[in-house]
Amino acid sequence: MLPDPETHTIVPGPTSVDDLRELIESDAVNDAALVLDRMSEDERSIAVTGLPTEAAADLIEHLVEEQAAEILEQLAPNVAALILEELTSDVRADLIAELATDSASQILDVMSPEEAEETKELSRYDPESAGGLMVTELLAFESSTTVQGVFDDLTTNSDLYRDIDVQYSFVVENDRLVGVLPMRDLFLAKRSTPLREMMIKDPIAVRDDTDMDTLEDVFDNHHFLGIPVVNPAGELVGVVQRTAMEHALAAHDRSDYLKSQGIIGGEEIRSLPVAERARRRLSWLSVNILLNIVAASVIAMFQDTLSSVIALAVFLPIISDMSGCSGNQAVAVSMRELSLGLIRPSELLRVWGKEISVGTINGICLGLLVGMAAFLWKGDPMLGFVVGSALCLNTMVAVSIGGMVPLLMKRFGFDPAIASGPILTTITDMFGFFLVLSMASVLLV
Amino acid sequence: MLPDPETHTIVPGPTSVDDLRELIESDAVNDAALVLDRMSEDERSIAVTGLPTEAAADLIEHLVEEQAAEILEQLAPNVAALILEELTSDVRADLIAELATDSASQILDVMSPEEAEETKELSRYDPESAGGLMVTELLAFESSTTVQGVFDDLTTNSDLYRDIDVQYSFVVENDRLVGVLPMRDLFLAKRSTPLREMMIKDPIAVRDDTDMDTLEDVFDNHHFLGIPVVNPAGELVGVVQRTAMEHALAAHDRSDYLKSQGIIGGEEIRSLPVAERARRRLSWLSVNILLNIVAASVIAMFQDTLSSVIALAVFLPIISDMSGCSGNQAVAVSMRELSLGLIRPSELLRVWGKEISVGTINGICLGLLVGMAAFLWKGDPMLGFVVGSALCLNTMVAVSIGGMVPLLMKRFGFDPAIASGPILTTITDMFGFFLVLSMASVLLV
């Protein structure tokens, strides 16, 4: 049994390498990662260097990729290489890809030539492709091997295979994948049977350049825990585990959330240097402030209207905020339906139809609410009408744009997570300000 | 090999049950789910009833839970029961929990008594606990069983075990979990060895009420693909697969994203009825509009100031929007660090320290930008100073609140995903409007 969860909750404080090792070896690697996060840069590399290689690798694997890369860059290349060699091929390749070019090549230089070559090859794959997600650690046998031959190999190399998932083994002929073999079938087979006679022929496999969406479809449509990956020549090059794909999908979604909130790149941890964090956030904010100024310039064009009906100034931020809220609901649902595969980027009309019906109902309700508030405050029914109907109309505009923009972004190759919000709010701000102020200039002045 | 991805992209249109079945049987279940999504309520239940039970179950499993439950409620109870019996225990229990009470009991009534009892028990677990995530389909043997006995059982019941992951089998004594056995060890063992002599004793296990965060820690700290679940009496009741936990975590994160954008409940699909979607979205919008009116009332208190410096009206929405942007960046990073376990809810001071430094830099940059724009527009350096310094100060307030509110929400048991945004924008709006207008009333009027 596990210890009580409470005992896992440590309060980070000054810690020696020994404490860190103890945490890792008592299976509290996440706590160790937290302790490391709170150290200074120098302390981190001293601590990681002082750990046994296996513990250091375990720890590195539990860090956010960016932080892991930062630490590896500060280590002596041979120490970093030893740690990397303990990791699975996909994690190793991802980290090498994350490193600065010169650090990466220094570390690859001290790795064994084959491992360096393999790592370099793997790190060239798009991290969100089958090649980028696969591990090369797998069991493969020639089709002429007998069941007894497999057993012998398993016995001889059991140490080597300790960390490999052996739900399936793969059957090859001259490196080309020709079959797959659920390991449990071996229990029931005669020892002299060659694998070619008992394997599942023409197994489901994916090309190494298959993208994550397609891969997700394949895993959705089959109950496999792993899918073999072949290169264009049909040679078996690795296997994607279902957990690796689930993990990558979750990371992708989380990064979409961060991007939608203005964290460019989809990742920030607070132990990064202040200047770096400020710079990244500012790159997003400065685009937004320019868009904001553009939108607000609509107000500037109606200064005379505003001077005569100063109460309107109270309602401008409300219209801007509420249209943003309504529009962002529609953005979120579109993002979700895109990721679930429930809409295609081309189905603009369907989305618009579904949004405008909701937007009309909600626009009327919100418009009535704000219009009533304006009327009660100033006793002017026309002020209530102008403000209320402007919010009503702008809600309908906001849900339409909010629903459709993610589809358009995706269709034209932009990142919907990062671009949808600013586009939405700029358009709805401009339109909302224009609506209320132009109506006011006709009806209230 | 898989067919070309393009052939998977069908355009939904009028479809017969046969077409639907063909899609499911040719491993395009996601496409089938999309086709079903586009049908009317009545068409859906006719289509699902017309499918072979296994195909219907496959399809139901690929739907959003809410939609699956809606369809099951419309089916004849015996048809629904047959479909549910094809699903794994955890999916079945989740769906039963999602159904309206009377539909659920009608369906349970026609299931076999044992299966109904088990499903009822499972559906009582919190879906985000070990009990809610586990499956009861597993291999368990008494500790006195020999390797030969296991082989015999596997051979006899191979049909029954077809859909079970058999990476491990579990060893029990009077239902109590006493050991675990990697299946591959069976290859290498003598047939007469009893399991108790070769099993791994005192295996890692979790209690059925273990929450998802703790479960995630356990999976992070070990490389297991599955973890056995025991009840308070130490009896083996199920196994949580790593994929199930990854899946639930991803769903949780996605639902957090939707909640943060104002989709109450964390889920909406556009095939739900318009009135229902409008009602849900409106429940969030109406809270926000009240908060907005409260915040804007600050502007109302400064109408005289506004009348004399009408240009200020242009900058109020900019200050409101930009403070929201800066604050939401901090909210997103806090949400992410909370979910990664990189901060504890009690570490307010650390978060504030990290945020205020970034907020000061960004506040100065944004303030300078807006101040300069105001100065260039009106040629009034004091207007620039008032607007710029108000935005600068309010940015610092926004990141502080944005960073800390999710921690406070979590600490006091509220859902940080749904509450953080409105709290943030209400406070920063009020403070921002007050800052710029009170400074203006002193320096500009």
Interface residues (C-beta under 8 A of the other chain):
Chain A: M1 L2 P5 H8 T9 D27 A28 V29 N30 A33 L34 D37 H62 V64 F151 L154 T155 S158 D163 D165 V166 Q167 M183 R184 L186 F187 L188 D202 I204 A205 V206 R207 T210 T214 D217 V218 D220 N221 H222 H223 L225 V230 R242 T243 E246 H247 L249 A250 D253 R254 D256 Y257 L258 S260 Q261 G262 I263 E267 E268 I269 R270 V274 A275 R277 A278 R281 L282 W284 L285 S286 N288 I289 N292 I293 A295 A296 S297 I299 A300 Q303 L306 S307 I310 A311 L312 A313 V314 F315 L316 P317 I318 S320 D321 M322 G324 C325 S326 N328 Q329 V331 A332 V333 M335 R336 E337 S339 L340 G341 L342 I343 R344 R350 V351 K354 S357 V358 I361 N362 C365 L366 L369 V370 A373 W377 T425 D429 F433
Chain B: M1 L2 P5 H8 T9 D27 A28 V29 N30 A33 L34 D37 H62 V64 F151 L154 T155 S158 D163 D165 V166 Q167 M183 R184 L186 F187 L188 D202 I204 A205 V206 R207 T210 D211 T214 D217 V218 D220 N221 H222 H223 L225 V230 R242 T243 E246 H247 L249 A250 D253 R254 D256 Y257 L258 S260 Q261 G262 I263 E267 E268 I269 R270 V274 A275 R277 A278 R281 L282 W284 L285 S286 N288 I289 N292 I293 A295 A296 S297 I299 A300 Q303 L306 S307 I310 A311 L312 A313 V314 F315 L316 P317 I318 S320 D321 M322 G324 C325 S326 N328 Q329 V331 A332 V333 M335 R336 E337 S339 L340 G341 L342 I343 R344 R350 V351 K354 S357 V358 I361 N362 C365 L366 L369 V370 A373 W377 T425 D429 F433
